[in-house]
């Protein structure tokens, strides 16, 4: 199976802020089947963005890998995003 180029993140832990290592990513809300429409978000020149569906604040952390998150359980595994 091919890897997803765009990282996917979810909000299952219910935290208000998720730090990630990517400017462009997908927010899926909670993991399926409780997800919201999968929305592509692009921070552009900013270092944070709010998901318009679940209101989670995503903040860029340059020290993280593009598929990593803090808390780590918010990074959706590639097999789950397929």
C-alpha positions as CSV (number, residue, x, y, z in Angstrom):
1,X,0.0,0.0,0.0
2,X,1.3,3.5,-0.9
3,X,1.9,5.9,1.9
4,X,-0.3,8.9,2.4
5,X,1.6,12.1,1.4
6,X,-0.7,14.3,3.4
7,X,-0.6,13.5,7.2
8,X,-3.9,12.8,8.9
9,X,-4.8,13.8,12.5
10,X,-7.8,13.0,14.8
11,X,-9.2,14.5,18.0
12,X,-10.2,11.3,19.9
13,X,-8.3,12.4,23.1
14,X,-10.5,15.6,23.2
15,X,-7.6,18.0,23.7
16,X,-8.2,21.6,22.5
17,X,-4.7,22.0,21.0
18,X,-2.7,19.5,18.9
19,X,0.9,20.2,18.0
20,X,1.9,18.8,14.6
21,X,4.9,18.8,12.3
22,X,3.2,19.7,9.0
23,X,1.8,22.9,7.5
24,X,-0.6,20.9,5.3
25,X,-2.7,18.1,6.7
26,X,-6.1,16.4,7.0
27,X,-8.3,16.7,10.1
28,X,-10.7,13.8,10.3
29,X,-12.3,14.8,13.7
30,X,-12.8,11.6,15.7
31,X,-11.7,8.3,14.3
32,X,-14.3,6.6,12.0
33,X,-17.2,6.0,12.3
34,X,-17.5,9.2,14.4
35,X,-15.4,11.4,12.1
36,X,-16.5,14.7,10.5
37,X,-15.9,15.4,6.8
38,X,-12.2,15.0,6.2
39,X,-10.9,18.5,5.6
40,X,-7.6,19.5,4.1
41,X,-6.1,22.4,6.1
42,X,-3.2,24.5,5.0
43,X,-1.5,26.9,7.5
44,X,0.2,28.9,4.8
45,X,2.6,31.3,6.5
46,X,1.0,30.9,9.9
47,X,2.0,28.6,12.7
48,X,-1.5,27.5,13.7
49,X,-5.0,26.9,12.2
50,X,-8.4,26.0,13.6
51,X,-10.4,23.2,12.1
52,X,-13.8,24.6,10.9
53,X,-15.6,21.4,11.8
54,X,-14.3,20.4,15.3
55,X,-12.7,23.7,16.4
56,X,-9.4,22.0,17.3
57,X,-6.4,24.3,17.2
58,X,-3.5,22.8,15.3
59,X,-0.2,24.4,16.1
60,X,3.0,23.8,14.1
61,X,6.0,22.3,16.0
62,X,9.1,22.4,13.7
63,X,10.8,19.7,15.9
64,X,8.1,17.1,14.9
65,X,8.1,14.8,11.9
66,X,5.4,15.8,9.4
67,X,3.3,12.7,10.5
68,X,3.9,13.2,14.2
69,X,1.7,14.9,16.8
70,X,1.6,16.0,20.5
71,X,-0.2,14.2,22.0
72,X,1.2,11.3,19.8
73,X,-2.1,9.4,19.8
74,X,-3.6,12.2,17.6
75,X,-1.6,11.1,14.6
76,X,-3.8,8.8,12.5
77,X,-1.9,5.7,11.5
78,X,-1.6,5.2,7.8
79,X,-3.6,2.0,7.8
80,X,-6.5,3.7,9.6
81,X,-6.5,6.6,7.1
82,X,-6.8,4.4,4.1
